[in-house]
Amino acid sequence: MKITGSHKHDVTTDGLIELDSIAIAANSSDLRDIAKFLNDAANEMDKLGNDFDHIHLMDSWPKWQDNLPDILVLSEKYN
C-alpha cells in the first residue's frame, strides 16, 4: 500500500508525492460516506480485476463540491 497526495492545484497524477500519514477532518456522516466509497471501490476492483485503473470520490458522491478535495483509489499498478 502506498498513500499519495498532491498540492491543491495539481491536476495530474504525475506530481503525486508519497505520504507517511493522512488526516481527515470531517463529520461522522461524511466519514461514513468515505468508508462506503472505499468499500465500493474495493468491490469495483474485485469485479474488474486487472482492468481496474482508478476511481474518484467526486464522480460518485452526491455531496461533493468543487471546493472539496477528491479521493482517488488507484490500481496497485501505481504502487
Secondary structure, DSSP 8 states (H G I E B T S, - for coil): --EEE--TT--SGGG-EEES-------HHHHHHHHHHHHHHHHHHHHHGGG--EEEGGGT-TT--TTS---EEE-GGG-
